[in-house]
Amino acid sequence: MSDVTKVISDRIEERGMTIATAARRANMTPDLLSRTLNGARKLKADELVNLCRVLDLALDDFSKKEAFV
């Protein structure tokens, strides 16, 4: 799991969301998001923007040292 997908996955869990719910709100299919989080495909820029909107993530959330521990 990459640092970016870890931050996204952790936020989904923190929010008590399912992957399916997060995916639908970000205009993705649950399968697409699941494969992305599992490293089977790369995250596209527009998908990242949509996920950040849905999960209330900012660019700073991806650069905090504690996010990658």
C-alpha positions, 0 to 999 in steps of 0.5 A: 500500500502506498503512502497516499492509499494508506492515508485514504484507507485510514480516513475511510476507516476513521469516518466509519465508511465502507469502501463502497460508500466512499467510492460511490460518493467519489464517483468511482465503483467500489471495485475500482477503489478496492483495487486502487487501495490494494495496489492493483491499479494506480490512482488517477488525479481526478479520482484523488481530487474526488476522494479528497473532497469526499473524505475532507482531506487536504494536501497537508494530510499527505505530507504529515510525518505521522500519517506515514508511520 
